[in-house]
Amino acid sequence: MKVEDFFSQHNIIDLSFFNFSNAITAAYFAKENLEILKINENFRKFFPTLGNVNNVYFPDVLEQLGIPGQQIEQFVEDISKKGSVLIPQVNITINGEQRVYSLLSARTHDDSFSYLNGVQGQFVDRTAEWELRREREELLEQKIRDREIIEEKTRQLESLATRLAKYLSPQIYQSIFSDQQGTEVRHARKNLTLFFSDIVQFTDLTDTMEPERLASVINSYLSEMSIIALESGGTIDKFIGDAILVFFGDPESEGETEDALKCVEMALRMKQRIQELQKHWKKLGASNGLRVRMGISSGYCTVGNFGSDLRLDYTVLGSPVNLAARLEAMANPGAILVDENTHALIDDQVVVEPFDTITPKGFARPLQIFQVEDFKSMEHRKSRRRLSHMGERVEVNVLDSSDIRAAIEELRRIQQAFEQELQ
């Protein structure tokens, strides 16, 4: 006789199932052919719609619970071939409520009691866990959406700021966007150096050129002059048609002498750059090129926000501004005129020649006017950046100085093209 013959099969099964009786999972025990022999109380609580499932084929129970056929087939295959099954997510609707379970099952084997050989398994209710996971995923998705929205708004703000920056001098732009006090009207009295320039016979140019070509010439001219002004530390006040107003000494200043020297150096660099671009502008349709005159004056001005509640302009007011405009109008094409105040500041380092003595409207006494030649130091003159080169065989002229590295790369491509042709 076998050992199992001395014991009650029903009692042995109950005893082996004792640990599952009070388990928090929905446990079951089935024969090897998957016919259910026993379930615990939680199985009935979890699935009240099933009723009595004893002696029922377990895959049929799964089907009754609404588990997809594919998962049922996978269960049967795995329990037969592998001896165990783990389905991490089983979605079951009970009384209209969607719940999530994990199904764990494994074949059992006992040498002493053959009727304990079968399939033992349990449903683990993971609804709360999956709900938390779903909420977490939703929060992550919302976070990603929020981040994308923030990034998009940031790109829009950066684009807006970039467009706005084109209408303001960088110094003024920085001053506005770093100002914690808003845009209230503020003014200051400062000793500034003013620069004014315009193109000789600009009206004739506008009357004779096509709009597109005129725009190309003027935009090229203003762009190159702006680059030089900013590199020199000047604050671009405004463009008035072809005229340019730049001042030194606000918002930042290195002292009135240094401000004046920077302004003169800027004017000389502009003069040089205008000469370098003459051929380019002529090709664009400005048959006589561009002839520019410049005026520089120094003195106390009122600088700050001027305008209305609807529109403000950060600019300078005062007689030195008017004087710079008068000097520019008096200058010969290509010349740079300075007043006596500026002359006093730059005389030690810059070669100037007396030009005229005038009594401008609004001034009580005659003023001595001087014409700038160049800096006295040859070393200073040679250090000035040049964007054109004329050799014995090659002439190079950079037409757009806003990206020198791009110009260098273009020269390299030209070099490579010539080298390939010579191979």
Sequence and secondary structure as in RCSB ss.txt:
>XXXX:A:sequence
MKVEDFFSQHNIIDLSFFNFSNAITAAYFAKENLEILKINENFRKFFPTLGNVNNVYFPDVLEQLGIPGQQIEQF
VEDISKKGSVLIPQVNITINGEQRVYSLLSARTHDDSFSYLNGVQGQFVDRTAEWELRREREELLEQKIRDREII
EEKTRQLESLATRLAKYLSPQIYQSIFSDQQGTEVRHARKNLTLFFSDIVQFTDLTDTMEPERLASVINSYLSEM
SIIALESGGTIDKFIGDAILVFFGDPESEGETEDALKCVEMALRMKQRIQELQKHWKKLGASNGLRVRMGISSGY
CTVGNFGSDLRLDYTVLGSPVNLAARLEAMANPGAILVDENTHALIDDQVVVEPFDTITPKGFARPLQIFQVEDF
KSMEHRKSRRRLSHMGERVEVNVLDSSDIRAAIEELRRIQQAFEQELQ
>XXXX:A:secstr
  GGGGS HHHHHHHHTHHHHT SSEEEEEETTSBEEEE HHHHHH TTT   TTSBHHHHHHHTT  HHHHHHH
HHHHHHTSEEEEEEEEEEETTEEEEEEEEEEEE  SS GGG EEEEEEEE HHHHHHHHHHHHHHHHHHHHHHHH
HHHHHHHHHHHHHHHTTS HHHHHHHHT TTTT   EEEEEEEEEEEEETTHHHHHHHS HHHHHHHHHHHHHHH
HHHHHHTT EEEEEETTEEEEEESSS  S HHHHHHHHHHHHHHHHHHHHHTHHHHHHTT TT   EEEEEEEEE
EEEEEEE SS EEEEEESHHHHHHHHHHHHS TT EEE HHHHHHHTTTEEEEEEEEE  TT SS EEEEEEEEE
S HHHHHTS   EEE SS EEE S TT HHHHHHHHHHHHHHHHHHH 
